[in-house]
């Protein structure tokens, strides 16, 4: 089975399960939304309208009381207004109500409306009208009892609708969790299959190729990789053929390479010995340091010229050498400034003289040390010119004396 087919099958399985989870989730949420639209919303609207209707009825009775006790015509008009509101709100309640609820509300409203309208047609202060209103307003009155019974029924219906929606949501949650768990299991199995069929073989192939690149020509491509009939198998077979060709080529050229390497090693050894002997017998003091200020090489003449302790030179720290020799110089600051300048400008050359406190004079020459055009450090060469400078000074003094006598 080709690797591409395995990958496609694995991804299709995961995609199918994800699609099932999505469909189940959407279906469960649609069920919950349907419950809200068909039960919770109507019950909530009915419950709200019922309370508004109940409040309007009480306001109508209250305004009727005010009219009879004060004779205020505006209070009578407001009582009639609230009575009309009761009739309008009754339509909103009965639209979603049961037959029993609608019948109880209609009977209670009709009785209350009759009493209120009769009281509003009576003169203010009419005792019979006030007594009828008091009976309607009494909480134990059959009208109020009807209202209370209807309200309790509506509240129970609203509670049942809410319980239904919560049950639907809990079911949806359980279904989604179960489907997600199955998706995780399938994804883990897919990852394991991919690891066994792709990641692990590729890692083995990588390890083998790295061994070969480091010169381990005994490394071989595992047979289980070369025998595969997929892309990894084809790649392993190509590497195996390349490795075989490389081993054959190395076998043919190995004797010539060994002879050439042996000759180059001997030439390098002879050149190094010649260079070291040249440095050792040179009368000039020589010092070689790298770009970081570490000592790479020096000769005995350098140690003698600067009167350096052997253990100090063995530290290979150019900075410590500089601190040590500063006390021997007439102008240590100028000496140090020139050294720092050359280290900051590695491409520069320098040629000057250094005067010691004991009267000696050294000629200092410095140039960059390079290999194939790349600066790897700096070479310092010191030549003792004390006698030369003294002879030159004596000749100059003699010429000046002769010129003065003439």
C-alpha positions in Angstrom: 0.0 0.0 0.0 1.5 3.3 -1.1 2.4 5.8 1.6 0.2 8.5 0.0 -2.8 6.1 0.1 -2.2 5.5 3.9 -2.0 9.2 4.6 -5.2 9.9 2.6 -7.1 7.1 4.3 -6.0 8.3 7.8 -6.9 11.9 7.1 -10.3 10.9 5.6 -11.1 8.9 8.7 -10.3 11.9 11.0 -12.3 14.2 8.7 -15.2 11.8 8.7 -15.3 11.7 12.5 -15.0 15.4 12.8 -17.9 15.8 10.4 -20.0 13.4 12.5 -19.2 15.4 15.6 -20.1 18.6 13.8 -23.5 17.1 12.6 -24.3 15.7 16.0 -23.4 19.0 17.7 -25.5 21.0 15.3 -28.5 18.7 15.6 -28.3 18.9 19.4 -28.1 22.6 19.4 -31.0 22.8 16.9 -33.1 20.7 19.3 -32.2 23.0 22.1 -33.0 26.1 20.0 -36.3 24.5 18.9 -37.2 23.9 22.6 -36.5 27.6 23.3 -38.6 28.8 20.4 -41.5 26.5 20.9 -41.8 26.4 24.7 -39.6 28.8 26.6 -40.2 31.9 24.6 -44.1 31.5 24.4 -44.3 30.7 28.1 -42.1 33.7 29.0 -44.3 36.0 26.8 -47.5 34.6 28.4 -46.0 35.0 31.9 -45.0 38.6 31.2 -48.4 39.5 29.6 -50.2 37.9 32.6 -48.4 40.0 35.1 -49.0 43.1 33.0 -52.7 42.3 32.8 -52.8 41.7 36.6 -51.1 45.0 37.3 -53.5 46.8 34.9 -56.5 45.3 36.7 -55.2 46.5 40.1 -54.5 50.0 38.7 -58.0 50.2 37.3 -59.5 49.2 40.7 -57.2 51.7 42.5 -58.2 54.6 40.2 -61.9 53.7 40.7 -61.3 53.9 44.5 -59.7 57.4 44.1 -62.6 58.5 42.0 -65.2 57.6 44.6 -63.2 59.1 47.5 -62.2 62.3 45.8 -64.6 62.7 42.9 -61.6 63.3 40.6 -62.8 62.9 37.0 -59.3 62.2 35.7 -59.1 59.2 38.1 -62.3 57.8 36.6 -60.9 58.2 33.1 -57.6 56.4 34.1 -59.6 53.6 35.6 -61.4 53.1 32.3 -58.1 53.3 30.4 -56.5 50.5 32.5 -59.7 48.5 32.1 -59.2 48.6 28.3 -55.5 47.6 28.8 -56.7 44.5 30.7 -58.8 43.5 27.6 -55.8 44.0 25.2 -53.4 42.1 27.4 -55.9 39.3 27.8 -55.4 38.5 24.1 -51.7 38.1 24.6 -52.2 35.8 27.5 -54.9 33.6 25.9 -52.9 33.3 22.6 -50.5 30.9 24.3 -52.7 29.7 27.2 -54.5 26.5 27.7 -58.3 26.2 27.4 -58.7 26.0 31.2 -56.4 29.0 31.7 -58.2 31.1 29.1 -61.6 30.2 30.5 -60.6 31.1 34.1 -59.0 34.4 33.0 -62.0 35.3 30.8 -64.5 34.7 33.6 -62.4 36.6 36.2 -61.9 39.6 33.8 -65.6 39.7 32.9 -66.7 39.8 36.5 -64.1 42.4 37.4 -64.9 44.5 34.4 -68.6 44.5 35.2 -68.1 45.6 38.8 -65.6 48.3 37.8 -67.7 49.8 35.0 -70.9 49.8 37.3 -68.9 51.6 40.0 -67.6 54.2 37.5 -71.2 55.0 36.4 -72.3 55.6 40.0 -71.8 58.9 41.7 -68.6 59.6 43.7 -68.9 58.3 47.2 -71.6 55.7 46.4 -71.3 53.2 49.3 -72.6 50.2 47.2 -70.0 50.9 44.4 -67.2 51.2 47.0 -68.3 47.9 48.7 -68.3 46.1 45.3 -64.8 47.4 44.5 -63.6 46.3 47.9 -64.8 42.7 47.3 -63.1 42.6 43.9 -59.8 43.9 45.4 -60.0 41.4 48.3 -57.2 38.8 47.9 -59.6 36.1 48.9 -62.1 37.1 46.3 -62.8 34.4 43.6 -61.5 36.8 40.9 -58.1 37.1 42.6 -58.1 33.4 43.3 -58.6 32.7 39.6 -55.6 35.0 38.9 -53.5 33.3 41.5 -54.3 29.8 40.2 -53.6 30.8 36.6 -50.2 32.4 37.6 -49.1 29.3 39.5 -49.9 27.2 36.5 -48.0 29.4 34.1 -45.0 29.4 36.4 -45.0 25.6 36.5 -45.2 25.5 32.7 -42.3 27.9 32.4 -40.3 25.8 34.9 -41.0 22.7 32.8 -39.9 24.4 29.6 -36.7 25.5 31.2 -36.1 22.0 32.5 -36.6 20.6 29.0 -34.1 23.0 27.5 -31.5 22.2 30.1 -32.0 18.5 29.5 -31.5 19.1 25.7 -28.3 21.0 26.4 -27.0 18.4 28.8 -27.6 15.7 26.1 -25.9 17.8 23.5 -22.9 18.2 25.8 -22.7 14.5 26.5 -22.8 13.7 22.8 -20.1 16.3 21.9 -17.9 15.0 24.7 -18.3 11.4 23.6 -17.6 12.3 19.9 -14.6 14.4 20.9 -13.2 11.5 22.9 -13.6 9.2 19.9 -11.9 11.8 17.7 -9.0 12.0 20.1 -8.6 8.2 20.1 -8.7 8.1 16.3 -6.2 10.9 16.1 -3.9 9.1 18.5 -4.2 5.9 16.5 -3.5 7.8 13.3 -0.5 9.5 14.8 0.9 6.1 16.0 0.4 4.7 12.5 2.1 7.7 10.9 5.0 7.3 13.4 5.5 3.6 12.7 5.2 4.0 8.9 6.8 7.4 8.3 8.6 9.1 11.2 10.5 6.1 12.5 11.8 4.9 9.1 12.8 8.4 8.1 14.7 8.7 11.4 16.6 5.5 10.8 17.4 6.6 7.3 18.7 9.9 8.6 20.9 8.3 11.2 22.5 6.0 8.6 23.1 8.9 6.2 24.7 10.9 9.0 27.1 8.0 9.8 28.1 7.8 6.2 28.7 11.6 6.0 31.0 11.3 9.0 33.2 8.7 7.2 31.6 5.5 8.6 31.6 3.5 5.4 30.5 0.4 7.3 27.0 1.8 7.7 24.3 0.1 5.6 20.7 1.0 4.7 18.5 -1.4 6.7 16.9 -4.1 4.6 13.4 -3.4 6.0 13.6 0.1 4.6 14.9 -0.9 1.2 12.3 -3.7 0.9 9.3 -1.3 1.4 7.2 -0.7 -1.6 6.4 3.0 -1.0 8.2 6.3 -1.3 10.4 5.6 1.7 11.5 2.3 0.1 12.4 4.0 -3.1 14.4 6.6 -1.3 16.2 4.0 0.7 17.0 2.0 -2.4 18.5 5.2 -4.0 20.7 5.9 -1.0 21.8 2.2 -1.0 22.9 2.4 -4.7 24.7 5.7 -4.0 26.5 4.2 -1.0 27.5 1.2 -3.0 29.0 3.4 -5.8 30.8 5.5 -3.2 32.4 2.5 -1.6 33.6 1.2 -5.0 35.1 4.5 -5.9 36.8 4.8 -2.6 38.2 1.3 -2.9 39.7 2.2 -6.3 41.3 5.4 -5.1 42.2 4.5 -1.6 45.9 3.4 -2.3 46.6 6.6 -4.2 44.9 8.7 -1.4 46.9 7.1 1.3 50.2 7.7 -0.5 49.3 11.3 -1.2 48.3 11.9 2.4 51.5 10.3 3.7 53.6 12.5 1.5 51.8 15.6 2.5 52.2 14.8 6.2 56.0 14.2 5.7 56.3 17.5 3.8 54.4 19.4 6.5 56.6 17.8 9.2 59.8 18.9 7.5 58.5 22.4 6.9 57.4 22.8 10.5 60.9 21.5 11.8 62.6 24.0 9.4 60.4 26.9 10.6 61.0 26.1 14.3 64.8 25.8 13.8 64.8 29.1 12.0 62.8 30.9 14.8 65.1 29.4 17.4 68.4 30.5 15.8 67.2 33.9 14.8 69.0 36.8 16.6 65.8 38.9 16.5 63.2 38.4 19.2 60.1 37.0 17.7 56.5 36.8 19.1 53.3 35.6 17.4 49.9 36.2 18.9 46.3 35.4 17.6 43.4 37.8 17.2 42.4 37.2 20.8 45.8 38.1 22.3 46.9 34.6 23.1 50.5 33.7 22.4 51.0 31.2 19.6 54.8 31.1 19.4 58.1 32.9 20.4 61.8 32.2 20.6 64.6 32.4 23.2 65.9 35.8 21.9 62.6 37.4 22.7 62.7 36.1 26.3 66.2 37.3 26.8 65.6 40.8 25.3 62.7 41.4 27.6 64.1 39.5 30.6 60.9 37.5 30.9 60.3 34.7 33.5 59.6 31.4 31.8 56.4 30.8 33.8 55.0 34.1 32.7 55.5 33.3 29.0 54.0 29.8 29.5 50.7 31.5 30.5 50.3 32.5 26.8 48.6 35.7 27.9 49.9 38.7 25.9 48.1 41.1 28.3 50.2 39.9 31.3 53.4 40.2 29.3 52.5 43.8 28.5 51.9 44.7 32.1 55.2 43.1 33.1 57.4 44.9 30.5 55.9 48.4 31.1 58.3 49.2 34.0 61.4 48.6 31.8 60.5 51.4 29.3 61.2 55.1 29.3 57.8 56.0 27.7 55.5 53.1 28.6 52.3 55.1 27.7 53.5 55.6 24.1 54.5 51.9 23.9 51.0 50.8 25.1 49.2 53.2 22.8 51.0 51.8 19.8 50.2 48.2 20.8 46.5 49.0 21.3 46.3 50.9 18.0 47.8 47.9 16.1 45.4 45.5 17.8 42.5 47.7 16.8 43.8 47.9 13.2 45.0 44.4 12.5 45.8 45.2 8.8 48.4 47.9 9.7 52.2 47.5 9.8 54.5 49.4 12.2 58.2 50.2 12.5 59.6 52.2 15.5 62.2 52.2 18.3 61.7 51.5 22.0 64.0 53.0 24.6 64.6 51.1 27.9 65.4 52.7 31.2 68.8 50.8 31.3 69.9 52.5 28.0 69.1 49.7 25.6 67.2 50.5 22.3 65.1 47.9 20.5 63.8 48.3 17.0 60.2 47.1 16.8 58.6 45.8 13.7 55.0 44.5 13.6 52.8 43.1 10.7 49.6 41.0 10.4 50.0 37.2 10.3 48.0 35.9 7.4 47.0 32.5 6.0 45.5 32.5 2.4 44.8 36.2 2.8 43.0 35.9 6.1 44.4 37.7 9.1 44.8 35.2 12.0 47.0 37.3 14.3 50.1 39.5 14.5 53.9 39.0 14.3 56.2 41.1 16.5 60.0 41.3 15.7 62.4 43.1 18.0 66.1 43.9 17.0 68.6 45.2 19.5 70.1 48.4 17.9 71.7 49.8 21.1 75.3 49.6 19.7 74.3 51.0 16.3 72.6 54.0 17.9 75.6 54.7 20.2 78.0 54.6 17.2 75.8 56.9 15.3 75.5 59.3 18.2 79.4 59.4 18.6 79.9 60.1 14.9 77.4 62.9 15.1 79.1 64.4 18.1 82.6 64.2 16.5 81.3 66.0 13.3 79.7 68.7 15.4 83.1 69.3 17.4 85.1 69.5 14.2 82.7 72.0 12.7 82.9 74.1 15.8 86.8 74.2 15.8 86.9 75.3 12.2 
